[in-house]
């Protein structure tokens, strides 16, 4: 053991830990401490179990339940974090732990894994089968928790936060698992083991659906404001990038289709291929609904988050200005110039005149971007399968964390 039995410390060297997060069968690589009241400006920390081999698992289980809080020294945090990652399934199945603590643990472990995958492929290297197996292992350990309707309480805690690709990917994957498990009749009847594998793979697809954004310039992804038409087109390429990065991953066809087509609209106005109706695979349609739901309920630099009720009202609403919206979307897809001309007559200097004309065109183009987004928020029902949209509302309405009764 590389730590002392006792310490006098101001507390900054120790992290608070819930004893119920510790699996007594695998508690061997780090020390846990108790803390005594402060004297002066120091606490006394004492190691609770000096010889871990001298205590039985049953006894350790009992004493862990008796402690309200324990502490881990910062020198052992890497061992503690590995313990949490390796024992995620144990933690998520723990009957006494609060759902919020389970959610926080799952969020941290999953986000670390997703971030590692995304960061590893910033250079454009393809995702290896081993990487996908690692992600599948994570999901397999978590699937019984995240597929349960009760885990929506955890999703509710994440709603309204800043939009961040890794957390967004986790929420999309999580909601996919919940939706599929609650709507099994949509899928061919199959043995539970096969269905569970389908569920795991579909959830992995949710985690990977935005992987291609690692290839989008950061100045566009992190822009403090609305994207112009060209920037919007650039972002649209992320679905194809995702597919290229996952080409050697061994993910099955239905998962790859969901990743490539998760921005296709029911009326054919989506991207990258303009598919419509039955041309769009089922999992892609589900992923699309959930992806948009999370995007609308997330805080962005240019907008405040919408409540789940507001977001779903927009998504399920018929757009009264669909023709105008369609024209704006065509401008985006074709990257057309603003259909107006500007002429400055009261500026004799030709360079200044051209600069002012350019500024006026850019302002007009930005106005059209804002108008497009406002029109979109009048209703998006044309984008989604109506039956799946209704099912999604019904599914998340089963949780007490959401009140969507006015939409049903």
Buried (B, 14 or more C-beta within 10 A) or exposed (E): EEBEEEBEBEBEBBBEBBBBBBBBEEBEEBBBBEBEEEEEEEBBBBBBBEEBEEBEEEEBBEBBEEBEEBBBBEEBBEBBBEBBBBBBBBBBEBEEBEBEBBBBBBBBBBBBBBBBBBEEBEEEEEBBEEBBEEBBBBBBBBBBBBBBBEBBBBBBBBBBBEBEBBBBBBBBBBBBBBBBBBBEEBBEEEEEEEBBBBBBBBBBBBBBBBBBBBBBEEEBBEBEEBBBBEBBBBBBBBBBBBBBBBEEBEBEEBBBBBBBBBBBBBBBBBBBBEBBEEEBBBBBBBBBBBBBBBBBBBBBEEBEBBBBBEBBBBBBBEBEBBEBBBBBBEBBBEEEEBEEEBEBEEEEEEEEBEEBBEEBBEEEBBEBBEBBBEBBBBBBBBBBBEEBBBBBBBBBBBBEBBEBEEBE
